[in-house]
Amino acid sequence: MSGQTGVIPTGVYTITNARYHNYLGLTSEQFLAGDTVALGETLIPSKMLWTVTQLANRNYTIHNGSVGLHASIGTRPSAGDTIEAKTSRFQWVVRETGIKGKYVIFSTSTPDLYWGLKDDGLGTQVTMQPVPTNDSNQWIFDLRDVPPDESSTPLQTPVDWLANLGQSRTYGLTDTSIEGFNDAADIVKEKPDVHISRIMGITIQHDAYVLRLRVTYRLSDGSKIIKSHPDNESDGLVRDYIEFSQTEVLAGVSGRLKDGHRVEEISLRIRETLDGKERVVGPFGNLKGVSWAPYSPSGLEFEFLPPGPIIAFGGRCKKKRLKGISFIHHQTYE
């Protein structure tokens, strides 16, 4: 299939980096990134198919039908900023370079920064880069004859997204007479048009036990929301904040339970999706925040390592304290 030349007409395309020959794909965290398929594969996954729509003003929108989201960025991007997929449309300029069939893509507000890949790694995110003559910042558009099963793939609604998630058992208090929380489901209920894109940060309040979680989520429309469990903050607790970069995900959680209904301590396993490296933060709780108390591990150990990243928290609270915790997760890292 030969690449498009001249003005790009509206259509469904694979978009390939001119230097590294990786397709433009979409990660589970809704970032645009380099991806590929097996040699000889003719059926391109929907996450690598992009509807490029020419607008009346000669600009374009670039839309991924598998999730119903548009390539987007802030109004005044800087060098190194990543391209995300969001619900709202965003205008891009797609312009052919001096070499036929190779194009640069840039925002109308910053004509001196262009979509680029820093290397050929699978999962390397598309970022805004200077130097339009660098072929790592140039792209090839191949118009696709999309098979019916690809072109008719329905957009993934927040309800569909929710249905595809898994959830761990509850560690700690399991009394079903106490109403539980599920941040993923609660957010979709509150905001029916959006879902969670990623975890931005987690505040853990603790002393002898883990007593409160405060989680900041990035949503698919680019906004953020904070969920606290319990709602009210307690005085006198040690407070630790764990920040996630745009490319980090929560890969697992381990800890200890006391008396079957209290979370004594937890540690977080955080994975960098660009290279797969992991870091562990914690433990939090078990009087780790005070210097005068010796660390004395006790209680029933647990560890949860799901097949995909943890995207949200669930659990139960009682008497203004976190008493049980569970983890909502994707089924794969793709």
N, C-alpha and C positions, 0 to 999 in steps of 0.2 A: 504494500500500500504506500503510494508516494505521498509526500507531504504537500500540504496546501501552499499555494503562492498567491501573492496579491492580497486584496482585501479579503478578510476572513468572513464568509457568510454565516448566518445562523445555522447551527447544526450541533450534532453530538460528536465530540472529538476525544481522541487520546492526545495528551499534550506531553511531549518528550523533551527532556533537557538536551540541548545540542551537544554539550561536552560529555556528559556522563551516560547518556542514553537511558536514563531511568524515567519511567512514566511519572506523571504527576498523580499522586494518590492522596487519600484522606485517612488519617489515623483515627483510632477510636476516641481520641480526645479532641477531635475536630480541628486538627491542624493539617495544612497542606504539606506534603512531604514526598521525597523520592521513593519509588516503589517499582516493582517489576514482576514479571511472570516467567514461567518455565520456557526455555527455548522451544519454539515450535507451537506454543500454545496459541490458539486462535480465539478462544473465548476470553475476553477481557473482563475482569471483575468490575462490577458497577461502581466500586469506590475509585476506579481509575478512568471512569467515563465522565466527561464534562460537557454540559450543555452551554455552549457559547452563543449568546444572543446579542446581535447587533441592534443598538438603539437608534432612534431617529436622530440623535445628536452625534452619531458615529462612534460613540463609546460602546462598551460591552459590559454585560454581566456574565459571570462565570459560575455555573451552578452545578452541584452534584446531586443527581436525582435519587441516589440511594438513601440519602438522609434528608433531602429537601432543603439543603442549606447552600448559601452563596459564599464565594471567596470574598473576604472582607478584611479591613484593617482600620486603624484609627484615622481621624481626619487629617492629621499632620504626621505621617510616619517618619521615623528616623532610620538610619542605616542599622541593620541588624534586627529590626522588628520582624516578627513572624506574621504569616498570613493565616487567619483562622476562617472557619466556616460558620456562618451565622444565618439567622432567619431573614434578616433584612437585606435587600439588594444593595450592591455597591458597584460604582462605575469604575471600569478600568479602560485604559488605552492599550490597544493591541496594535503594534506598528512593525511592519516589515523592516529589517535592517538592510544594509547595502548588499547583503548576501541573500539571494532569493530563497524563500522557504524558511528563513530563520527570523524569529520575531522577538521583540522585547515587550514586556508587560509592565505598565507602571500606573500609579494613581494620578488622577487629574490634578491633585494638589501638590504632588512632588515629582515633576517630570525628570528629575535627575537621579532617581532611585528606581531599581528594576528588580523583578522577581529573579532570584538566583539560588543555586545550590552550592554550598561550601565544599562538598565532597560527594563521593558516589555511594555513601552508606545508605542502606535501606532504612528509612525512617528519618533521614536527615531532613530537617524542616526547611521549607521555602522561606527565605528572608529577603528583605529589601537591601539591595546592594548597588553601589555605584559602578561605573564603567560599562556602558552598553556594548562595547566592542569585545568584552570578555565573553567567550561562548558558554561559560557556565551560567551566564545571565541571559541566555537566549533559548528560545523554545521552538519546537517544530509541532505543527498542528496536523494531525491525520484525521480526515473525515471518516467516520465509521458508518458502515451499513449495519445498524444495530439489529440483532436478531429479535424477534417478537418477545421472547422471554426476558430480554434485557430492557427493551424500550418500554415494556408495560409494567416494569417493576414499580409497585406503588411506593409513594413517599412514606418514610417511617415517621409516624406520629409519635408524640410523647408517650401515648398509651402503649404503642407497639414497642417503643424503646424500653419501657418499664417491664413489659411482659418478657423481654429477652434477658433480663437480669436474674442473677441467682442471689440467694441469701443464706448466710450461715445460720446455725442454731444460735440461740441466745446463751451467752456465757454469763452466769450469775443468776439473778432472780428470774424464774420462769413462770411465776404466778400469773396465769392468764386472766385472772379477775382484775389485775391492774393494767390499765390501758397502756399499750406500748407506742413507740414512735418508729417511723421509717421515713427518713429524710427524703429519699428518692420519691416515694409515693406521695408524701405530704406536699412536696414542692409541685409535682404534677397536678395534684388536686387544687392547690392554691393558684397555680399559673398554668392553665391547660395547654397553652401554646408553646411551652418551653420545657426543657429537661436539663439535668446537670451535665456540664461538659467536663469539669474536673474539680478536684479539691485544691483550693488555694492555700489554706492554712488551717491548723488545728491548735486550739488553746486547751491545755489539760490542767485542771485544778485538782490538787491532791494534797493529802497529808499521809495518814496511815493507809488510806485507800484512795482510789480514783473516784472523785465525787462529782465532777462536772466536766462536760465536753462542750466546747464552743467551736463550731466548724464553719469556715467560710467557703462557699461554693461559687464557682463561675458557671453561669447558665448559658444555654445555647444562643440566647439573643445578645450576649456580651455583658449582661448585667451580673451583679453578684448578690448573694443572699447569705445571711448568717443564721444558723440554727443552734440554739443552746439547749442543753439537757442537763439538769432542769433549767427552767427559764430564769429563775432568780439566782443571782450570784451570792456566794457565801463569803463572809469575812474570815480572815485569818488563814486562808489556804495558800499554799505555794502555787504559783501560776507559771507554766512553761508554754511558750508559743513555738510551734514547728511550722516553718514556712516551706512551701513547695515551689520549685521553679516551674516554668511553663511546660517543661518536658519531663517532670518527675511525676510518678504515680505511687499510690500506696499499694505495695505488693503483698503485704501480710501483717498480721498482728499476733503477738504472743503475750503471755502474762500469767498471772496466778489469781485464783479465786479463793476466798476465805468463807468458810461456813456455808458454802454453796449458794450464797445470795449476795456476796459483796465482791467487787472487783478490787483485789488487793494491789495489783500493779499491771501495767501494760508497757510494751515496747513496740515501736513502729518500724517496719521494714520498708524503706523507700527506694524505688528503682528509678534510675535514669534511663529513659526509653531510648536515647540516642546510642548508648553503648552497652546497655544491660547491667551496668555496675549498680551495686546496692549499698546503702548505708543503713545502719540501725541506730535509732535514737531511743533513749530510755535506759533502764525502766523508770516509769513515773509511778508514784505511790510508794507504799511500804516505807514511809518516812525518809525517802531518798532526798527530799528537799531540805532536810535539817542536818546540820553538821554534828549535833551532839548525840544523835541516835545511831547505833551501829546497824548496818544493813544486815537483816536477818531473813533470808528467803524462806518462805513457808507457804503453805496453801497448795491447792491443786493446780498444777501447771496446765496451760492450754496453748495451742498454736494453730492459727488459721492461715493457710497459704492457698488462695483460690487459683483457678486456671486463668483468670484475667484480673485486671486491676480492681481494687476496691474503690467504688465511686461514691459511696455514702454510708452513713451509720444508721443503725436501728438500736432498739433496746427498751428498757423500762426504768422509770424513776419512781422513788417512794420517799416520802417525808423530805422532800427537797434535796434528795441525793440520788446520784446515778447508782442503780443497783444491778442492772444487767445490760449487756452490750452485744450487738450483732453487726454483721458486715454485709452490705449489699455490693455486688460485684458484677463486672462483665464476665462473659464466659470464655473469652480468649483475649490475647494481647494484640490481635490483628486490628 
